[in-house]
Amino acid sequence: MAAFPPLKNDLILRAARGEETERAPVWVMRQAGRYLPEFQAVRAHHSFFEICRTPALAKELTLQPIRRYSGLIDAAIIFSDILVVPQALGMEVQMNPGPHFPDPLVVPSDVEKLTKDVDVDKELGYVYEAITQTRQALNGEVPLIGFCGAPWTLFSYMIEGGGTKTFQKCKTWLFKYPEESKALLNRIADVCVDFLVGQIKAGAQLVQVFDSWAGELSPHHFEEFSLPSLQRISSGVRAKLAAANIPAVPMTLFPKGANTQLAALAEHAGYDVLGIDWCIEPADARATVGDKVALQGNMDPGVLYGGREAIEKEVKRMCEGFRGGKAAKAWISNLGHGITPGVDPDDLRWFFECVHKYSASGAKA
């Protein structure tokens, strides 16, 4: 592993470990994104996956929000995409503008088209190189987050051929071909394990698993189909790091929409942090998980369109909910999903400033 500059801000690492912090660390999902004019300037000259596969460009986009919000933002997240894992499995993915798979998996025999033994380091080494370059360029200002998609979410894209509102094709697989579905979910999980371990070796200081479609499964079917592959990732990553004598890093799971599953996930999933969306009150989430895990979230991204007064009011309410009249503890402030493209960057700055103000020890709750 490379030598990196010393870290100057470990707030998010302390929160992820369940510690009390002087204020809540804050970052936002998709912070290296289309709402930034500097992002649009780079994107105008390069295709989406070209940027992902070019470490210097991925580094530049990762650093853009850190530069713009220096002193306000407590983590960088590498610019990449959850769909690089299906690409590593041999599937073609196009981005125009949303994801499109020209040749999705239609029936279980189509799994034969996937690469049998994926050399993850070879297929996704460009992500590792981007992480190492970015970690050096950050110069210790904030920690760097690596990530992957959760097997159920990736499975749905690979079968639906893109985004979906009905989940008809992937749920056909779950209920008509349950054993074949579980086998594919495990195959995806094994690639995710190698991918996350590679990212940590390359310099990622936390990793997050995005289960964007977790809320599309009933609690019973989430437990049957998604949870085992999520456990396979958390246990597999920890085992491989231990075998290589590499210190473990905090692991976050964001199971969007699966708020009925929080107690079971805190108890059994094997992650240090659970991300929550805005459809659960912070105090209820904390009561549900107790002190077993840290929490990340959870303001509705739509509030960022409401103007400064609305943003301040909602941030204050969020902070009160997570703090419960005490100092911030085991909480990473974030949105409840990714920031959307129409947000004014100055309104996001105000969000960060309000989090600093209202999550701080001594702030009026």
C-alpha positions as CSV (number, residue, x, y, z in Angstrom):
1,M,0.0,0.0,0.0
2,A,1.2,3.5,-0.9
3,A,2.3,6.0,1.7
4,F,-0.2,9.0,2.0
5,P,-0.1,12.4,3.6
6,P,-1.3,12.5,7.2
7,L,-5.0,13.0,7.7
8,K,-6.0,16.4,9.1
9,N,-9.7,15.8,9.6
10,D,-10.8,12.4,11.0
11,L,-14.3,13.6,12.1
12,I,-16.1,11.1,9.8
13,L,-14.0,8.2,10.9
14,R,-14.7,8.9,14.5
15,A,-18.4,9.2,13.9
16,A,-18.4,6.0,11.9
17,R,-16.8,4.2,14.9
18,G,-19.6,5.4,17.1
19,E,-17.8,8.1,18.9
20,E,-19.1,11.5,20.1
21,T,-17.9,14.3,17.9
22,E,-17.7,18.1,18.4
23,R,-20.1,18.4,15.4
24,A,-21.5,16.1,12.9
25,P,-19.3,15.3,9.9
26,V,-21.1,16.1,6.6
27,W,-20.9,15.1,3.0
28,V,-23.5,14.4,0.4
29,M,-24.1,11.6,-2.0
30,R,-23.4,12.5,-5.7
31,Q,-21.5,15.6,-4.4
32,A,-19.2,15.3,-7.5
33,G,-22.1,15.8,-9.8
34,R,-24.1,17.7,-12.4
35,Y,-25.2,20.5,-10.1
36,L,-21.6,21.9,-10.3
37,P,-20.7,24.1,-13.3
38,E,-17.1,22.9,-13.1
39,F,-18.4,19.3,-13.4
40,Q,-20.4,20.3,-16.5
41,A,-17.3,21.9,-18.0
42,V,-15.4,18.6,-17.8
43,R,-18.4,16.5,-18.8
44,A,-18.9,18.6,-22.0
45,H,-15.6,17.1,-23.4
46,H,-15.8,13.5,-22.2
47,S,-18.3,10.6,-22.0
48,F,-19.4,9.4,-18.6
49,F,-17.5,6.1,-18.6
50,E,-14.5,7.8,-20.2
51,I,-14.2,9.9,-17.1
52,C,-14.7,6.9,-14.8
53,R,-11.9,5.0,-16.7
54,T,-9.5,8.0,-16.8
55,P,-7.9,8.3,-13.3
56,A,-6.8,11.9,-13.8
57,L,-10.4,12.9,-14.8
58,A,-12.0,10.9,-12.0
59,K,-9.6,12.6,-9.6
60,E,-10.5,16.0,-10.8
61,L,-14.2,15.5,-10.5
62,T,-13.8,14.0,-7.0
63,L,-11.8,17.0,-5.9
64,Q,-14.2,19.7,-7.3
65,P,-16.6,19.8,-4.3
66,I,-13.7,19.6,-1.9
67,R,-12.2,22.7,-3.4
68,R,-15.4,24.6,-3.6
69,Y,-16.5,23.7,-0.1
70,S,-13.1,23.5,1.6
71,G,-13.5,23.6,5.4
72,L,-17.2,22.8,5.2
73,I,-17.1,19.2,3.8
74,D,-15.7,16.3,5.7
75,A,-15.2,13.5,3.1
76,A,-14.5,13.0,-0.6
77,I,-16.1,10.1,-2.5
78,I,-14.4,8.8,-5.6
79,F,-16.0,9.6,-8.9
80,S,-17.2,6.3,-10.3
81,D,-20.4,4.4,-10.8
82,I,-22.1,1.3,-9.3
83,L,-22.4,-0.2,-12.8
84,V,-18.7,-0.8,-13.3
85,V,-19.3,-4.1,-11.5
86,P,-21.6,-5.4,-14.3
87,Q,-19.0,-4.2,-16.8
88,A,-16.3,-6.2,-15.0
89,L,-18.6,-9.2,-15.3
90,G,-18.5,-8.7,-19.1
91,M,-21.8,-6.8,-19.7
92,E,-21.9,-3.7,-21.9
93,V,-23.3,-0.6,-20.2
94,Q,-24.1,2.7,-21.9
95,M,-25.0,6.0,-20.3
96,N,-27.3,8.0,-22.5
97,P,-28.2,9.8,-20.2
98,G,-29.4,7.1,-17.9
99,P,-27.9,3.6,-17.8
100,H,-28.8,1.2,-20.6
101,F,-27.7,-2.5,-21.1
102,P,-28.0,-3.4,-24.8
103,D,-27.9,-7.1,-23.9
104,P,-29.5,-7.7,-20.5
105,L,-29.9,-11.1,-18.8
106,V,-33.3,-12.4,-19.8
107,V,-33.3,-16.0,-18.6
108,P,-31.0,-17.8,-16.2
109,S,-29.1,-19.5,-19.0
110,D,-27.9,-16.0,-20.0
111,V,-25.7,-16.0,-16.9
112,E,-23.4,-18.2,-19.1
113,K,-22.5,-15.0,-21.0
114,L,-20.9,-13.5,-17.9
115,T,-17.2,-13.7,-17.3
116,K,-16.5,-16.8,-15.2
117,D,-13.5,-15.8,-13.2
118,V,-13.4,-12.1,-13.0
119,D,-9.9,-10.6,-12.5
120,V,-11.3,-7.6,-10.6
121,D,-7.9,-5.9,-10.2
122,K,-7.4,-6.0,-14.0
123,E,-11.0,-5.0,-14.9
124,L,-11.4,-2.2,-12.4
125,G,-7.8,-1.2,-11.7
126,Y,-8.6,2.2,-13.2
127,V,-10.7,2.9,-10.1
128,Y,-7.9,1.9,-7.8
129,E,-5.5,4.2,-9.7
130,A,-8.0,7.1,-9.4
131,I,-8.3,6.4,-5.6
132,T,-4.5,6.4,-5.1
133,Q,-4.1,9.6,-7.2
134,T,-7.0,11.3,-5.4
135,R,-5.8,10.3,-1.9
136,Q,-2.4,11.9,-2.7
137,A,-4.0,15.0,-4.2
138,L,-6.3,15.5,-1.1
139,N,-3.1,15.9,0.9
140,G,-5.0,14.7,4.1
141,E,-7.7,17.4,4.0
142,V,-10.5,14.9,4.3
143,P,-10.9,11.1,4.1
144,L,-11.7,9.4,0.8
145,I,-14.7,7.1,0.4
146,G,-14.8,4.1,-2.0
147,F,-18.0,2.4,-2.9
148,C,-19.9,-0.3,-4.9
149,G,-23.5,-1.1,-5.6
150,A,-25.3,-3.8,-3.6
151,P,-25.9,-7.1,-5.3
152,W,-29.8,-6.8,-5.4
153,T,-29.5,-3.3,-7.0
154,L,-26.9,-4.5,-9.5
155,F,-29.0,-7.6,-10.3
156,S,-32.0,-5.5,-11.0
157,Y,-30.1,-3.3,-13.5
158,M,-28.5,-6.4,-15.2
159,I,-31.9,-8.0,-15.8
160,E,-34.1,-4.9,-16.4
161,G,-31.5,-3.5,-18.8
162,G,-31.7,-0.1,-17.1
163,G,-33.8,1.8,-14.6
164,T,-37.3,0.6,-13.9
165,K,-40.5,1.6,-12.1
166,T,-42.1,-1.8,-11.9
167,F,-39.1,-4.2,-11.4
168,Q,-41.2,-6.8,-13.4
169,K,-38.3,-8.6,-15.0
170,C,-36.0,-8.9,-12.0
171,K,-38.8,-9.9,-9.7
172,T,-39.9,-12.5,-12.2
173,W,-36.4,-14.0,-11.7
174,L,-36.7,-13.8,-7.9
175,F,-40.0,-15.7,-7.7
176,K,-39.7,-18.0,-10.7
177,Y,-36.0,-18.8,-10.4
178,P,-35.1,-18.2,-6.8
179,E,-32.1,-20.5,-6.6
180,E,-30.6,-19.2,-9.8
181,S,-31.2,-15.6,-8.5
182,K,-29.4,-16.4,-5.3
183,A,-26.5,-17.8,-7.1
184,L,-26.2,-14.7,-9.3
185,L,-26.5,-12.4,-6.3
186,N,-23.6,-14.3,-4.6
187,R,-21.5,-14.0,-7.8
188,I,-22.1,-10.3,-7.8
189,A,-21.3,-10.1,-4.1
190,D,-17.9,-11.9,-4.6
191,V,-16.9,-9.3,-7.3
192,C,-18.0,-6.6,-4.9
193,V,-15.8,-8.0,-2.1
194,D,-12.7,-8.0,-4.3
195,F,-13.6,-4.6,-5.6
196,L,-13.9,-3.0,-2.1
197,V,-10.8,-4.7,-0.8
198,G,-8.9,-3.4,-3.9
199,Q,-10.3,0.1,-3.2
200,I,-9.1,0.0,0.4
201,K,-5.7,-1.2,-0.6
202,A,-5.6,1.7,-3.1
203,G,-6.3,4.2,-0.3
204,A,-10.0,4.3,0.4
205,Q,-10.5,5.2,4.1
206,L,-14.2,4.2,4.3
207,V,-16.4,2.2,1.9
208,Q,-20.1,2.4,1.2
209,V,-22.5,-0.2,-0.4
210,F,-25.4,1.4,-2.2
211,D,-28.6,-0.7,-2.1
212,S,-30.7,1.9,-4.0
213,W,-33.6,-0.5,-4.6
214,A,-33.7,-2.1,-1.2
215,G,-37.1,-0.6,-0.5
216,E,-38.6,-2.4,-3.5
217,L,-38.5,-5.7,-1.7
218,S,-40.9,-6.8,1.1
219,P,-39.2,-7.3,4.5
220,H,-39.5,-11.1,4.0
221,H,-38.0,-11.0,0.5
222,F,-35.3,-8.5,1.5
223,E,-34.2,-10.9,4.2
224,E,-34.3,-13.8,1.7
225,F,-32.6,-12.2,-1.3
226,S,-30.7,-9.1,-0.4
227,L,-29.5,-9.5,3.2
228,P,-27.4,-12.7,2.6
229,S,-25.4,-11.0,-0.2
230,L,-24.9,-7.9,1.9
231,Q,-23.6,-10.1,4.8
232,R,-21.4,-11.9,2.3
233,I,-19.8,-8.5,1.3
234,S,-19.2,-7.3,4.9
235,S,-17.8,-10.6,6.2
236,G,-15.8,-11.2,3.0
237,V,-14.2,-7.8,3.0
238,R,-13.2,-8.0,6.6
239,A,-11.8,-11.6,6.2
240,K,-9.7,-10.6,3.2
241,L,-8.3,-7.5,4.9
242,A,-7.5,-9.5,8.0
243,A,-5.7,-12.2,5.9
244,A,-3.6,-9.5,4.3
245,N,-2.9,-7.8,7.6
246,I,-4.6,-4.6,6.4
247,P,-6.5,-2.7,9.1
248,A,-10.3,-2.7,8.6
249,V,-12.0,0.5,7.5
250,P,-15.5,1.6,8.5
251,M,-18.2,0.1,6.2
252,T,-21.5,1.8,5.5
253,L,-24.6,0.3,4.0
254,F,-27.3,2.5,2.4
255,P,-30.4,0.4,2.1
256,K,-32.7,3.1,0.6
257,G,-36.3,2.6,1.5
258,A,-35.7,-0.4,3.8
259,N,-36.6,1.4,7.0
260,T,-38.5,-1.5,8.3
261,Q,-35.3,-3.5,8.2
262,L,-33.1,-1.2,10.2
263,A,-33.2,-3.3,13.4
264,A,-32.3,-6.5,11.6
265,L,-29.6,-4.8,9.6
266,A,-28.0,-3.2,12.7
267,E,-28.0,-6.6,14.4
268,H,-27.0,-8.9,11.5
269,A,-25.7,-7.1,8.4
270,G,-22.1,-6.5,9.7
271,Y,-21.7,-2.8,8.8
272,D,-20.5,0.0,11.0
273,V,-22.9,2.7,9.6
274,L,-26.4,2.5,8.2
275,G,-27.5,5.2,5.8
276,I,-31.2,6.2,6.1
277,D,-33.5,8.1,3.7
278,W,-35.8,10.9,4.7
279,C,-38.9,8.7,5.2
280,I,-38.0,7.9,8.8
281,E,-37.5,10.4,11.6
282,P,-33.9,10.4,13.0
283,A,-35.0,9.8,16.6
284,D,-37.0,6.7,15.5
285,A,-34.1,5.4,13.5
286,R,-31.8,5.8,16.5
287,A,-34.3,4.2,18.8
288,T,-34.5,1.2,16.4
289,V,-30.8,0.6,16.0
290,G,-29.7,1.6,19.5
291,D,-25.9,2.0,19.8
292,K,-25.1,-1.0,17.5
293,V,-24.3,1.2,14.5
294,A,-23.7,4.8,13.5
295,L,-26.3,6.5,11.3
296,Q,-25.9,8.6,8.1
297,G,-28.5,10.9,6.7
298,N,-31.1,12.0,6.2
299,M,-32.5,15.3,4.8
300,D,-34.8,15.1,1.8
301,P,-32.7,16.3,-1.2
302,G,-35.8,18.2,-2.3
303,V,-35.4,20.7,0.6
304,L,-32.4,22.1,-1.3
305,Y,-34.9,23.7,-3.7
306,G,-36.8,25.4,-0.9
307,G,-34.5,28.4,-0.3
308,R,-32.3,29.3,2.7
309,E,-35.1,29.6,5.2
310,A,-36.5,26.2,4.5
311,I,-33.0,24.6,4.4
312,E,-32.0,26.1,7.8
313,K,-35.3,25.0,9.3
314,E,-35.0,21.4,8.1
315,V,-31.3,21.1,9.0
316,K,-32.1,22.4,12.5
317,R,-34.9,19.8,12.8
318,M,-32.7,17.0,11.5
319,C,-29.9,18.0,13.9
320,E,-32.3,18.0,16.9
321,G,-33.6,14.6,15.8
322,F,-30.2,13.0,15.7
323,R,-28.7,14.8,18.7
324,G,-31.7,14.4,21.1
325,G,-30.4,17.2,23.2
326,K,-26.9,15.8,23.5
327,A,-23.7,16.2,21.6
328,A,-23.5,14.6,18.1
329,K,-22.6,10.9,18.4
330,A,-22.3,8.1,15.9
331,W,-23.9,10.4,13.2
332,I,-22.7,11.4,9.8
333,S,-24.9,14.2,8.3
334,N,-25.9,13.7,4.7
335,L,-29.0,13.9,2.5
336,G,-31.4,10.9,2.4
337,H,-30.4,10.2,-1.2
338,G,-28.2,11.9,-3.9
339,I,-28.2,15.6,-4.6
340,T,-30.1,16.3,-7.8
341,P,-28.8,18.3,-10.8
342,G,-30.9,21.4,-10.5
343,V,-29.6,22.5,-7.0
344,D,-27.8,25.8,-6.8
345,P,-24.3,25.2,-5.4
346,D,-24.7,28.1,-3.0
347,D,-27.7,26.5,-1.5
348,L,-25.7,23.3,-0.8
349,R,-23.0,25.6,0.8
350,W,-25.8,26.9,3.1
351,F,-26.8,23.3,3.9
352,F,-23.2,22.6,5.0
353,E,-23.0,25.8,7.0
354,C,-26.3,25.0,8.8
355,V,-25.1,21.5,9.6
356,H,-21.9,23.0,11.2
357,K,-24.0,25.4,13.2
358,Y,-26.8,23.2,14.5
359,S,-24.9,19.9,15.0
360,A,-22.2,21.5,17.1
361,S,-21.8,20.9,20.8
362,G,-23.5,23.8,22.5
363,A,-25.8,24.6,19.6
364,K,-29.4,25.1,20.9
365,A,-31.3,22.0,20.3
